[in-house]
Amino acid sequence: MANINTLLNLLIAGFLQGILEWLPVSSSGQLMVFLAKISSLNLAGAYSFAFFLHLGTVLSAIVFFSKKIINELKASFFLLKFWVCVTLVSIVVGYPIYYFYTKIIGQLSLDVVSLSIGFLLIITGIITFKVRKRNASRKNVTLMDMMVLGLAQGVSVIPGISRSGITIALLLWLGFKPERAVELSFLASIPVIIIAGAYASLESQIGITGIIGLMASFISGLISIGVMVSLAKKLPIHYFMLSIGALMVLITGVSLIS
């Protein structure tokens, strides 16, 4: 029965990761809290496992954008330059944050972590709300754009700061059209998530049963990324972050009071 429960939990976690990764709701934060509640994992272990499950969703991004990736690689070196620059900055910024967060998270309660994630989602939602009406007309991506995007992506390793939310908001603020901002945000995630997921799997010594979670995250991720891209022109992404963040703060606050 324990094995059945474990497999079921992995399926649910993978499914949630696939759905939440492409929504601006901090999938790593939501998944970390979920895993800590339903499994025997502590917060640090749940944090690492959440990163591991990102491998399934990054595979869905590769499949979804496969034609564009192949065409870009054939036509020019832009995509390679984009990946190298954004990924290097993301690692330089994100790894120290990841390292120290895993060290201190064991000293925090689940309620404190849930509250922090909720408040960070609200802040990210407000930032996105502020830039939603900015005129969008840019097409070309500069080296400075890549470096700033890498910085934002590195900071988003903190649970509660939505990677997709903060990077899309940044690209909108820089003047890119919504559909282009979504596309660049998803493409930027591919190399760094592969590296982070592989590192988390080695660090956590995740067993072969983790493949079940990866399969679930891949399938649900492939579905959700298509929906997100199709709605990019009219999707008010700040509503997701504000509502989910407020809900987390409200639920955790009630549990603390009671």
Phi and psi in degrees as a GROMACS rama.xvg file:
@    title "Ramachandran Plot"
@    xaxis  label "Phi"
@    yaxis  label "Psi"
@TYPE xy
-61.5813  -39.5965  ALA-2
-66.5313  -39.5656  ASN-3
-63.0349  -43.2849  ILE-4
-63.0194  -39.7786  ASN-5
-63.496  -45.8003  THR-6
-63.3774  -40.1685  LEU-7
-64.0472  -42.6871  LEU-8
-62.2705  -39.1374  ASN-9
-65.8156  -40.5896  LEU-10
-63.0382  -44.8533  LEU-11
-64.6501  -45.0384  ILE-12
-61.9867  -43.651  ALA-13
-63.9187  -42.0202  GLY-14
-61.6645  -44.9415  PHE-15
-63.6888  -41.3633  LEU-16
-59.6711  -44.3992  GLN-17
-62.887  -38.9323  GLY-18
-73.7046  -44.0552  ILE-19
-80.6694  -23.5061  LEU-20
-57.7968  -39.4664  GLU-21
-94.4863  3.88283  TRP-22
-103.513  147.597  LEU-23
-79.7446  61.7309  PRO-24
-128.745  17.1477  VAL-25
58.676  77.2516  SER-26
-60.7114  -38.111  SER-27
-64.973  -38.5913  SER-28
-68.2829  -46.3661  GLY-29
-63.4004  -42.2791  GLN-30
-70.1126  -37.3502  LEU-31
-60.7139  -46.927  MET-32
-63.8114  -42.7797  VAL-33
-61.2266  -48.4384  PHE-34
-64.8911  -37.9633  LEU-35
-65.2488  -28.4041  ALA-36
-84.1188  -36.459  LYS-37
-99.3036  -10.9508  ILE-38
-124.83  -179.478  SER-39
-86.4714  1.42589  SER-40
-69.4273  139.587  LEU-41
-79.9786  178.705  ASN-42
-62.3761  -40.5943  LEU-43
-64.4862  -42.3397  ALA-44
-66.8372  -39.8764  GLY-45
-66.0185  -36.5887  ALA-46
-62.8258  -45.8349  TYR-47
-66.9112  -42.0906  SER-48
-65.8629  -34.4936  PHE-49
-61.2379  -39.9722  ALA-50
-66.6033  -37.3411  PHE-51
-59.853  -42.0882  PHE-52
-68.4055  -15.3946  LEU-53
-63.8853  -22.0972  HIS-54
-61.0331  -34.4934  LEU-55
-66.7482  -41.9313  GLY-56
-74.5093  -32.0108  THR-57
-68.329  -31.2297  VAL-58
-65.1085  -37.0609  LEU-59
-66.0924  -35.2127  SER-60
-67.1567  -40.3684  ALA-61
-62.7544  -44.0136  ILE-62
-65.3137  -45.4896  VAL-63
-63.3404  -41.5618  PHE-64
-99.5235  18.1661  PHE-65
-57.4184  -45.2711  SER-66
-63.5924  -43.243  LYS-67
-66.0969  -41.3494  LYS-68
-62.0911  -45.6933  ILE-69
-63.3586  -44.3253  ILE-70
-64.4273  -40.957  ASN-71
-64.7871  -42.3824  GLU-72
-67.3907  -33.837  LEU-73
-73.8248  -37.6249  LYS-74
-79.0022  -37.619  ALA-75
-160.56  179.478  SER-76
-95.8899  9.87248  PHE-77
-58.4004  -48.8358  PHE-78
-63.1143  -40.3096  LEU-79
-63.1607  -45.2587  LEU-80
-61.4015  -42.9434  LYS-81
-60.0497  -49.432  PHE-82
-62.6323  -45.9583  TRP-83
-62.2729  -48.5216  VAL-84
-65.6385  -51.7046  CYS-85
-62.9967  -41.5322  VAL-86
-67.875  -43.5639  THR-87
-60.7539  -46.1837  LEU-88
-64.9676  -40.5065  VAL-89
-60.597  -42.1096  SER-90
-69.6599  -44.3979  ILE-91
-59.6521  -39.0908  VAL-92
-83.7732  -43.3471  VAL-93
-79.4364  -35.2039  GLY-94
-62.9507  -46.2711  TYR-95
-59.0575  -37.6998  PRO-96
-64.539  -45.8014  ILE-97
-59.6318  -44.2779  TYR-98
-63.0506  -49.6308  TYR-99
-71.4055  -32.1115  PHE-100
-65.5712  -41.387  TYR-101
-66.3492  -24.6685  THR-102
-78.2837  -36.8786  LYS-103
-93.2483  -19.7588  ILE-104
-65.6092  -28.3442  ILE-105
-65.7934  -17.0142  GLY-106
-94.1344  -1.68911  GLN-107
-105.967  151.008  LEU-108
-83.533  160.059  SER-109
-62.1222  -36.1193  LEU-110
-65.3419  -41.604  ASP-111
-63.3128  -43.2615  VAL-112
-63.647  -42.8236  VAL-113
-61.6895  -42.0481  SER-114
-62.9006  -44.4556  LEU-115
-63.5829  -40.6064  SER-116
-63.1668  -43.5873  ILE-117
-60.8354  -46.2401  GLY-118
-65.2616  -39.6799  PHE-119
-66.0525  -36.4077  LEU-120
-64.3168  -40.2265  LEU-121
-63.4085  -43.4338  ILE-122
-61.994  -44.81  ILE-123
-62.7709  -39.3289  THR-124
-63.0303  -39.8029  GLY-125
-64.4398  -41.7441  ILE-126
-60.4773  -45.2154  ILE-127
-64.0823  -38.9993  THR-128
-61.7782  -37.2896  PHE-129
-67.9715  -29.45  LYS-130
-102.557  1.52243  VAL-131
-65.8905  -26.4611  ARG-132
-98.4185  5.96776  LYS-133
-65.061  139.798  ARG-134
-62.1612  127.043  ASN-135
-114.022  115.045  ALA-136
-145.719  -6.74943  SER-137
-75.0374  149.909  ARG-138
-124.799  -41.822  LYS-139
-80.1123  140.76  ASN-140
-104.83  123.05  VAL-141
-91.8558  168.956  THR-142
-62.0144  -38.0057  LEU-143
-64.0706  -39.4463  MET-144
-58.222  -44.2016  ASP-145
-62.4394  -41.8311  MET-146
-68.2213  -42.1983  MET-147
-66.4665  -39.241  VAL-148
-63.383  -41.2879  LEU-149
-63.3816  -38.8715  GLY-150
-61.3208  -47.6179  LEU-151
-62.7851  -41.0751  ALA-152
-66.8459  -35.6627  GLN-153
-66.8241  -41.8396  GLY-154
-65.5694  -29.6267  VAL-155
-70.7184  -0.0483018  SER-156
-65.7007  -19.2444  VAL-157
-73.5121  121.715  ILE-158
-57.5791  129.657  PRO-159
111.514  -23.9902  GLY-160
-96.6656  107.306  ILE-161
-68.0275  122.47  SER-162
-62.3002  -51.0556  ARG-163
-65.2897  -40.4341  SER-164
-63.1254  -48.8541  GLY-165
-72.7319  -35.057  ILE-166
-74.2076  -39.0533  THR-167
-65.0388  -42.8912  ILE-168
-60.338  -42.224  ALA-169
-63.1931  -44.6613  LEU-170
-66.6167  -35.5873  LEU-171
-64.3583  -43.0659  LEU-172
-63.3458  -33.1811  TRP-173
-75.0538  -8.75075  LEU-174
105.316  13.1129  GLY-175
-86.973  149.356  PHE-176
-66.0163  151.889  LYS-177
-52.3955  -46.2762  PRO-178
-66.3733  -34.2625  GLU-179
-72.2673  -37.7098  ARG-180
-63.1821  -42.6727  ALA-181
-63.709  -44.4441  VAL-182
-61.5601  -48.1514  GLU-183
-64.7186  -37.5396  LEU-184
-62.9809  -44.6552  SER-185
-67.7269  -42.9643  PHE-186
-63.8596  -38.6674  LEU-187
-63.4971  -26.4779  ALA-188
-76.3861  -21.5761  SER-189
-59.7976  -58.6635  ILE-190
-65.3804  -42.5932  PRO-191
-69.768  -33.7989  VAL-192
-70.9573  -36.7356  ILE-193
-60.768  -45.6678  ILE-194
-65.1022  -46.6402  ILE-195
-65.3711  -41.4132  ALA-196
-66.2533  -41.3302  GLY-197
-64.9723  -41.3207  ALA-198
-63.6581  -43.4071  TYR-199
-64.6959  -36.9084  ALA-200
-67.8183  -36.7192  SER-201
-72.4856  -42.5308  LEU-202
-66.2078  -38.6414  GLU-203
-92.0539  -6.66352  SER-204
52.4497  51.528  GLN-205
-69.9979  131.58  ILE-206
-77.9408  -178.823  GLY-207
-66.0048  -22.0573  ILE-208
-65.3386  -19.5509  THR-209
-63.151  -20.1282  GLY-210
-60.8884  -31.7731  ILE-211
-62.6057  -44.3469  ILE-212
-63.4965  -38.9594  GLY-213
-63.308  -42.6132  LEU-214
-62.5154  -42.0931  MET-215
-66.3189  -40.8513  ALA-216
-69.1678  -33.5535  SER-217
-65.7532  -48.4273  PHE-218
-64.6328  -49.6223  ILE-219
-69.597  -31.8323  SER-220
-66.6125  -37.6867  GLY-221
-65.0774  -36.4227  LEU-222
-71.199  -47.4567  ILE-223
-69.8876  -32.8156  SER-224
-66.9267  -35.3192  ILE-225
-64.6846  -41.487  GLY-226
-64.5462  -44.2374  VAL-227
-63.3811  -43.8939  MET-228
-65.7476  -40.5878  VAL-229
-67.1392  -27.0477  SER-230
-98.8233  7.08367  LEU-231
-58.4365  -34.5183  ALA-232
-71.1043  -27.2463  LYS-233
-127.031  8.75999  LYS-234
-83.4482  116.027  LEU-235
-79.0508  82.72  PRO-236
-63.3098  -23.9582  ILE-237
-65.8312  -26.7514  HIS-238
-63.2456  -37.7311  TYR-239
-59.8334  -52.0865  PHE-240
-66.0632  -42.952  MET-241
-65.036  -43.7884  LEU-242
-71.4405  -44.6708  SER-243
-66.4323  -42.507  ILE-244
-61.8218  -46.0129  GLY-245
-63.6524  -38.9033  ALA-246
-63.9574  -42.3216  LEU-247
-64.2704  -42.2473  MET-248
-64.5206  -42.2203  VAL-249
-64.7573  -49.05  LEU-250
-62.1121  -45.6391  ILE-251
-66.8574  -39.2366  THR-252
-62.3399  -40.8442  GLY-253
-64.7024  -41.3998  VAL-254
-66.5094  -34.4798  SER-255
-69.2041  -40.4538  LEU-256
-67.983  -40.9054  ILE-257
